Amino acid sequence: MKTDEIKIMLDAFYNGETTAAEELRLLEYFSSEYVADELLDEKEVFLSMYQAEPIDVPPALETKLENLIDNLASEEKQKAEINAGSNRKHLLRWVGSAAACIAVLISVTFYFNNKPDAGQPTVSPKQQTAENLSEADKKALKEAEDALILLSSNFNKGVNQLAIVTSSLDKSNEILNKTLNRKKDKES
């Protein structure tokens, strides 16, 4: 067999994807004297798996492992529920703060737009442009723009954090579903 074929079969073997016939071909190859130099380390590893004495597995080990997995799954579920609750509170606080900031910005904008300036001639809406705004109005407009940019940035961060939380919840649900499916299969 070619070295490339052996490497592919070894990868499949280590991933648990080989058939009994393929494992037998690998065993025959590594048992022969004609092993490629680059596969000598693999030969030792592979042959050690087939020449080792069988391991005695205690009869209660499977039950202990199942209980351990169930306990870990329930702990993860509890942690996820706690994290989801605290994340919801954090999200609600953040949304409330963002809404308050928007309300303040809108109020300030309306105040400065509708405030008559003393000593300034009244400008009709048709005449009002960025060129004939007072310095105070330009400054207020710039501050409002900066505040909206900051708000947008913080909102985007919150949305990204929400995506991370959603991803974590999805992973937790997946683990829980796998565990529950295993229990159902064993009960059937």
ChimeraX commands (.cxc) that place a marker at each C-alpha (Angstrom):
marker #1 position 0.00,0.00,0.00 radius 0.5
marker #1 position 1.05,3.56,-0.57 radius 0.5
marker #1 position 2.08,5.78,2.32 radius 0.5
marker #1 position -0.64,8.32,1.50 radius 0.5
marker #1 position -3.32,5.60,1.68 radius 0.5
marker #1 position -1.99,4.48,5.05 radius 0.5
marker #1 position -2.06,8.06,6.37 radius 0.5
marker #1 position -5.68,8.48,5.25 radius 0.5
marker #1 position -6.65,5.17,6.85 radius 0.5
marker #1 position -4.82,6.13,10.06 radius 0.5
marker #1 position -6.72,9.42,10.24 radius 0.5
marker #1 position -9.96,7.51,9.78 radius 0.5
marker #1 position -8.85,4.98,12.42 radius 0.5
marker #1 position -8.08,7.68,14.99 radius 0.5
marker #1 position -11.47,9.27,14.27 radius 0.5
marker #1 position -13.20,5.90,14.74 radius 0.5
marker #1 position -14.37,5.74,11.13 radius 0.5
marker #1 position -12.64,2.56,9.89 radius 0.5
marker #1 position -14.17,-0.80,9.22 radius 0.5
marker #1 position -12.84,-4.05,10.65 radius 0.5
marker #1 position -11.32,-4.90,7.24 radius 0.5
marker #1 position -9.46,-1.59,7.09 radius 0.5
marker #1 position -8.13,-2.07,10.61 radius 0.5
marker #1 position -6.93,-5.52,9.63 radius 0.5
marker #1 position -5.12,-4.03,6.59 radius 0.5
marker #1 position -3.45,-1.48,8.89 radius 0.5
marker #1 position -2.45,-4.20,11.34 radius 0.5
marker #1 position -0.96,-6.29,8.52 radius 0.5
marker #1 position 0.93,-3.27,7.17 radius 0.5
marker #1 position 2.39,-2.26,10.53 radius 0.5
marker #1 position 3.21,-5.88,11.41 radius 0.5
marker #1 position 5.34,-6.22,8.27 radius 0.5
marker #1 position 8.97,-5.18,7.97 radius 0.5
marker #1 position 8.28,-2.76,5.11 radius 0.5
marker #1 position 6.94,0.30,6.96 radius 0.5
marker #1 position 7.83,3.74,5.61 radius 0.5
marker #1 position 10.33,5.65,7.77 radius 0.5
marker #1 position 7.88,8.51,8.32 radius 0.5
marker #1 position 5.34,6.06,9.78 radius 0.5
marker #1 position 7.62,4.30,12.28 radius 0.5
marker #1 position 6.25,6.33,15.20 radius 0.5
marker #1 position 2.72,5.52,14.08 radius 0.5
marker #1 position 3.70,1.84,13.90 radius 0.5
marker #1 position 4.63,1.83,17.59 radius 0.5
marker #1 position 1.41,3.57,18.58 radius 0.5
marker #1 position -0.80,1.39,16.40 radius 0.5
marker #1 position 0.78,-1.91,17.43 radius 0.5
marker #1 position 0.67,-0.93,21.11 radius 0.5
marker #1 position -3.12,-0.71,20.81 radius 0.5
marker #1 position -3.39,-4.27,19.50 radius 0.5
marker #1 position -0.76,-5.89,21.69 radius 0.5
marker #1 position -1.89,-4.42,25.00 radius 0.5
marker #1 position -3.55,-6.67,27.53 radius 0.5
marker #1 position -7.29,-6.22,27.84 radius 0.5
marker #1 position -8.37,-3.73,30.45 radius 0.5
marker #1 position -10.74,-4.89,33.14 radius 0.5
marker #1 position -13.67,-2.49,33.34 radius 0.5
marker #1 position -15.53,-2.51,36.66 radius 0.5
marker #1 position -19.20,-3.42,36.19 radius 0.5
marker #1 position -20.46,-0.30,38.00 radius 0.5
marker #1 position -18.35,2.08,35.90 radius 0.5
marker #1 position -21.06,2.65,33.28 radius 0.5
marker #1 position -23.61,3.56,35.95 radius 0.5
marker #1 position -21.17,5.90,37.67 radius 0.5
marker #1 position -20.35,7.63,34.38 radius 0.5
marker #1 position -24.04,8.04,33.54 radius 0.5
marker #1 position -24.71,9.57,36.96 radius 0.5
marker #1 position -21.72,11.88,36.58 radius 0.5
marker #1 position -22.88,13.01,33.13 radius 0.5
marker #1 position -26.41,13.57,34.43 radius 0.5
marker #1 position -25.10,15.62,37.37 radius 0.5
marker #1 position -22.89,17.71,35.10 radius 0.5
marker #1 position -25.77,18.30,32.71 radius 0.5
marker #1 position -28.08,19.41,35.51 radius 0.5
marker #1 position -25.37,21.73,36.89 radius 0.5
marker #1 position -24.89,23.24,33.43 radius 0.5
marker #1 position -28.64,23.69,33.12 radius 0.5
marker #1 position -28.81,25.43,36.48 radius 0.5
marker #1 position -25.89,27.69,35.57 radius 0.5
marker #1 position -27.50,28.49,32.24 radius 0.5
marker #1 position -30.78,29.37,33.95 radius 0.5
marker #1 position -28.96,31.60,36.45 radius 0.5
marker #1 position -26.94,33.26,33.69 radius 0.5
marker #1 position -30.05,33.71,31.55 radius 0.5
marker #1 position -31.82,35.42,34.44 radius 0.5
marker #1 position -28.92,37.75,35.18 radius 0.5
marker #1 position -28.39,38.44,31.48 radius 0.5
marker #1 position -32.05,39.35,31.11 radius 0.5
marker #1 position -31.79,41.77,34.03 radius 0.5
marker #1 position -28.64,43.27,32.54 radius 0.5
marker #1 position -30.30,43.55,29.14 radius 0.5
marker #1 position -33.38,45.22,30.61 radius 0.5
marker #1 position -31.20,47.71,32.48 radius 0.5
marker #1 position -29.25,48.44,29.34 radius 0.5
marker #1 position -32.38,48.87,27.21 radius 0.5
marker #1 position -33.92,51.11,29.87 radius 0.5
marker #1 position -30.78,53.23,29.99 radius 0.5
marker #1 position -30.67,53.47,26.22 radius 0.5
marker #1 position -34.33,54.52,26.09 radius 0.5
marker #1 position -33.71,57.17,28.74 radius 0.5
marker #1 position -30.71,58.51,26.79 radius 0.5
marker #1 position -32.76,58.70,23.61 radius 0.5
marker #1 position -35.54,60.53,25.45 radius 0.5
marker #1 position -33.05,63.04,26.86 radius 0.5
marker #1 position -31.47,63.57,23.44 radius 0.5
marker #1 position -34.84,64.15,21.82 radius 0.5
marker #1 position -35.85,66.55,24.59 radius 0.5
marker #1 position -32.61,68.52,24.31 radius 0.5
marker #1 position -32.92,68.65,20.53 radius 0.5
marker #1 position -36.48,69.97,20.72 radius 0.5
marker #1 position -35.49,72.48,23.39 radius 0.5
marker #1 position -32.66,73.93,21.35 radius 0.5
marker #1 position -34.62,73.88,18.10 radius 0.5
marker #1 position -37.65,75.65,19.59 radius 0.5
marker #1 position -35.84,78.04,21.94 radius 0.5
marker #1 position -36.00,81.65,20.69 radius 0.5
marker #1 position -32.60,83.32,20.85 radius 0.5
marker #1 position -32.53,86.80,22.32 radius 0.5
marker #1 position -31.09,89.31,19.88 radius 0.5
marker #1 position -31.27,86.92,16.98 radius 0.5
marker #1 position -33.76,87.55,14.24 radius 0.5
marker #1 position -36.39,84.85,13.97 radius 0.5
marker #1 position -35.62,82.48,11.12 radius 0.5
marker #1 position -38.43,80.71,9.35 radius 0.5
marker #1 position -38.01,76.96,8.74 radius 0.5
marker #1 position -37.47,77.66,5.05 radius 0.5
marker #1 position -34.53,79.95,5.82 radius 0.5
marker #1 position -32.92,77.77,8.50 radius 0.5
marker #1 position -29.79,76.03,7.21 radius 0.5
marker #1 position -26.55,74.88,8.77 radius 0.5
marker #1 position -24.93,78.10,7.61 radius 0.5
marker #1 position -27.20,80.44,9.54 radius 0.5
marker #1 position -27.35,78.42,12.82 radius 0.5
marker #1 position -25.85,80.11,15.86 radius 0.5
marker #1 position -22.66,78.71,17.34 radius 0.5
marker #1 position -24.59,77.41,20.36 radius 0.5
marker #1 position -27.03,75.57,18.05 radius 0.5
marker #1 position -24.16,74.13,16.01 radius 0.5
marker #1 position -22.48,72.99,19.22 radius 0.5
marker #1 position -25.73,71.43,20.48 radius 0.5
marker #1 position -26.25,69.72,17.13 radius 0.5
marker #1 position -22.71,68.32,17.22 radius 0.5
marker #1 position -23.21,67.08,20.80 radius 0.5
marker #1 position -26.48,65.41,19.79 radius 0.5
marker #1 position -24.75,63.70,16.86 radius 0.5
marker #1 position -21.92,62.49,19.11 radius 0.5
marker #1 position -24.43,61.22,21.67 radius 0.5
marker #1 position -26.36,59.34,18.99 radius 0.5
marker #1 position -23.16,57.77,17.66 radius 0.5
marker #1 position -22.22,56.69,21.19 radius 0.5
marker #1 position -25.71,55.32,21.72 radius 0.5
marker #1 position -25.54,53.40,18.44 radius 0.5
marker #1 position -22.16,51.94,19.37 radius 0.5
marker #1 position -23.37,50.81,22.79 radius 0.5
marker #1 position -26.55,49.40,21.29 radius 0.5
marker #1 position -24.50,47.35,18.82 radius 0.5
marker #1 position -22.35,46.01,21.68 radius 0.5
marker #1 position -25.50,44.99,23.51 radius 0.5
marker #1 position -26.86,43.23,20.44 radius 0.5
marker #1 position -23.55,41.36,20.06 radius 0.5
marker #1 position -23.68,40.29,23.71 radius 0.5
marker #1 position -27.24,39.12,23.21 radius 0.5
marker #1 position -26.05,36.99,20.28 radius 0.5
marker #1 position -23.38,35.40,22.52 radius 0.5
marker #1 position -25.97,34.64,25.19 radius 0.5
marker #1 position -28.28,33.12,22.58 radius 0.5
marker #1 position -25.44,30.96,21.29 radius 0.5
marker #1 position -24.64,29.75,24.82 radius 0.5
marker #1 position -28.30,28.93,25.44 radius 0.5
marker #1 position -28.44,27.00,22.16 radius 0.5
marker #1 position -25.39,24.94,23.16 radius 0.5
marker #1 position -26.89,24.23,26.59 radius 0.5
marker #1 position -30.17,23.16,25.03 radius 0.5
marker #1 position -28.32,20.89,22.61 radius 0.5
marker #1 position -26.43,19.16,25.46 radius 0.5
marker #1 position -29.62,18.81,27.46 radius 0.5
marker #1 position -31.51,17.37,24.49 radius 0.5
marker #1 position -28.75,14.83,23.84 radius 0.5
marker #1 position -28.81,13.76,27.48 radius 0.5
marker #1 position -32.60,13.46,27.53 radius 0.5
marker #1 position -32.58,11.50,24.26 radius 0.5
marker #1 position -30.05,9.06,25.71 radius 0.5
marker #1 position -32.25,8.51,28.74 radius 0.5
marker #1 position -35.31,7.97,26.55 radius 0.5
marker #1 position -33.40,5.48,24.39 radius 0.5
marker #1 position -32.25,3.51,27.45 radius 0.5
marker #1 position -35.76,3.46,28.88 radius 0.5
marker #1 position -37.21,2.14,25.61 radius 0.5
marker link #1:1,2 radius 0.2
marker link #1:2,3 radius 0.2
marker link #1:3,4 radius 0.2
marker link #1:4,5 radius 0.2
marker link #1:5,6 radius 0.2
marker link #1:6,7 radius 0.2
marker link #1:7,8 radius 0.2
marker link #1:8,9 radius 0.2
marker link #1:9,10 radius 0.2
marker link #1:10,11 radius 0.2
marker link #1:11,12 radius 0.2
marker link #1:12,13 radius 0.2
marker link #1:13,14 radius 0.2
marker link #1:14,15 radius 0.2
marker link #1:15,16 radius 0.2
marker link #1:16,17 radius 0.2
marker link #1:17,18 radius 0.2
marker link #1:18,19 radius 0.2
marker link #1:19,20 radius 0.2
marker link #1:20,21 radius 0.2
marker link #1:21,22 radius 0.2
marker link #1:22,23 radius 0.2
marker link #1:23,24 radius 0.2
marker link #1:24,25 radius 0.2
marker link #1:25,26 radius 0.2
marker link #1:26,27 radius 0.2
marker link #1:27,28 radius 0.2
marker link #1:28,29 radius 0.2
marker link #1:29,30 radius 0.2
marker link #1:30,31 radius 0.2
marker link #1:31,32 radius 0.2
marker link #1:32,33 radius 0.2
marker link #1:33,34 radius 0.2
marker link #1:34,35 radius 0.2
marker link #1:35,36 radius 0.2
marker link #1:36,37 radius 0.2
marker link #1:37,38 radius 0.2
marker link #1:38,39 radius 0.2
marker link #1:39,40 radius 0.2
marker link #1:40,41 radius 0.2
marker link #1:41,42 radius 0.2
marker link #1:42,43 radius 0.2
marker link #1:43,44 radius 0.2
marker link #1:44,45 radius 0.2
marker link #1:45,46 radius 0.2
marker link #1:46,47 radius 0.2
marker link #1:47,48 radius 0.2
marker link #1:48,49 radius 0.2
marker link #1:49,50 radius 0.2
marker link #1:50,51 radius 0.2
marker link #1:51,52 radius 0.2
marker link #1:52,53 radius 0.2
marker link #1:53,54 radius 0.2
marker link #1:54,55 radius 0.2
marker link #1:55,56 radius 0.2
marker link #1:56,57 radius 0.2
marker link #1:57,58 radius 0.2
marker link #1:58,59 radius 0.2
marker link #1:59,60 radius 0.2
marker link #1:60,61 radius 0.2
marker link #1:61,62 radius 0.2
marker link #1:62,63 radius 0.2
marker link #1:63,64 radius 0.2
marker link #1:64,65 radius 0.2
marker link #1:65,66 radius 0.2
marker link #1:66,67 radius 0.2
marker link #1:67,68 radius 0.2
marker link #1:68,69 radius 0.2
marker link #1:69,70 radius 0.2
marker link #1:70,71 radius 0.2
marker link #1:71,72 radius 0.2
marker link #1:72,73 radius 0.2
marker link #1:73,74 radius 0.2
marker link #1:74,75 radius 0.2
marker link #1:75,76 radius 0.2
marker link #1:76,77 radius 0.2
marker link #1:77,78 radius 0.2
marker link #1:78,79 radius 0.2
marker link #1:79,80 radius 0.2
marker link #1:80,81 radius 0.2
marker link #1:81,82 radius 0.2
marker link #1:82,83 radius 0.2
marker link #1:83,84 radius 0.2
marker link #1:84,85 radius 0.2
marker link #1:85,86 radius 0.2
marker link #1:86,87 radius 0.2
marker link #1:87,88 radius 0.2
marker link #1:88,89 radius 0.2
marker link #1:89,90 radius 0.2
marker link #1:90,91 radius 0.2
marker link #1:91,92 radius 0.2
marker link #1:92,93 radius 0.2
marker link #1:93,94 radius 0.2
marker link #1:94,95 radius 0.2
marker link #1:95,96 radius 0.2
marker link #1:96,97 radius 0.2
marker link #1:97,98 radius 0.2
marker link #1:98,99 radius 0.2
marker link #1:99,100 radius 0.2
marker link #1:100,101 radius 0.2
marker link #1:101,102 radius 0.2
marker link #1:102,103 radius 0.2
marker link #1:103,104 radius 0.2
marker link #1:104,105 radius 0.2
marker link #1:105,106 radius 0.2
marker link #1:106,107 radius 0.2
marker link #1:107,108 radius 0.2
marker link #1:108,109 radius 0.2
marker link #1:109,110 radius 0.2
marker link #1:110,111 radius 0.2
marker link #1:111,112 radius 0.2
marker link #1:112,113 radius 0.2
marker link #1:113,114 radius 0.2
marker link #1:114,115 radius 0.2
marker link #1:115,116 radius 0.2
marker link #1:116,117 radius 0.2
marker link #1:117,118 radius 0.2
marker link #1:118,119 radius 0.2
marker link #1:119,120 radius 0.2
marker link #1:120,121 radius 0.2
marker link #1:121,122 radius 0.2
marker link #1:122,123 radius 0.2
marker link #1:123,124 radius 0.2
marker link #1:124,125 radius 0.2
marker link #1:125,126 radius 0.2
marker link #1:126,127 radius 0.2
marker link #1:127,128 radius 0.2
marker link #1:128,129 radius 0.2
marker link #1:129,130 radius 0.2
marker link #1:130,131 radius 0.2
marker link #1:131,132 radius 0.2
marker link #1:132,133 radius 0.2
marker link #1:133,134 radius 0.2
marker link #1:134,135 radius 0.2
marker link #1:135,136 radius 0.2
marker link #1:136,137 radius 0.2
marker link #1:137,138 radius 0.2
marker link #1:138,139 radius 0.2
marker link #1:139,140 radius 0.2
marker link #1:140,141 radius 0.2
marker link #1:141,142 radius 0.2
marker link #1:142,143 radius 0.2
marker link #1:143,144 radius 0.2
marker link #1:144,145 radius 0.2
marker link #1:145,146 radius 0.2
marker link #1:146,147 radius 0.2
marker link #1:147,148 radius 0.2
marker link #1:148,149 radius 0.2
marker link #1:149,150 radius 0.2
marker link #1:150,151 radius 0.2
marker link #1:151,152 radius 0.2
marker link #1:152,153 radius 0.2
marker link #1:153,154 radius 0.2
marker link #1:154,155 radius 0.2
marker link #1:155,156 radius 0.2
marker link #1:156,157 radius 0.2
marker link #1:157,158 radius 0.2
marker link #1:158,159 radius 0.2
marker link #1:159,160 radius 0.2
marker link #1:160,161 radius 0.2
marker link #1:161,162 radius 0.2
marker link #1:162,163 radius 0.2
marker link #1:163,164 radius 0.2
marker link #1:164,165 radius 0.2
marker link #1:165,166 radius 0.2
marker link #1:166,167 radius 0.2
marker link #1:167,168 radius 0.2
marker link #1:168,169 radius 0.2
marker link #1:169,170 radius 0.2
marker link #1:170,171 radius 0.2
marker link #1:171,172 radius 0.2
marker link #1:172,173 radius 0.2
marker link #1:173,174 radius 0.2
marker link #1:174,175 radius 0.2
marker link #1:175,176 radius 0.2
marker link #1:176,177 radius 0.2
marker link #1:177,178 radius 0.2
marker link #1:178,179 radius 0.2
marker link #1:179,180 radius 0.2
marker link #1:180,181 radius 0.2
marker link #1:181,182 radius 0.2
marker link #1:182,183 radius 0.2
marker link #1:183,184 radius 0.2
marker link #1:184,185 radius 0.2
marker link #1:185,186 radius 0.2
marker link #1:186,187 radius 0.2
marker link #1:187,188 radius 0.2
view
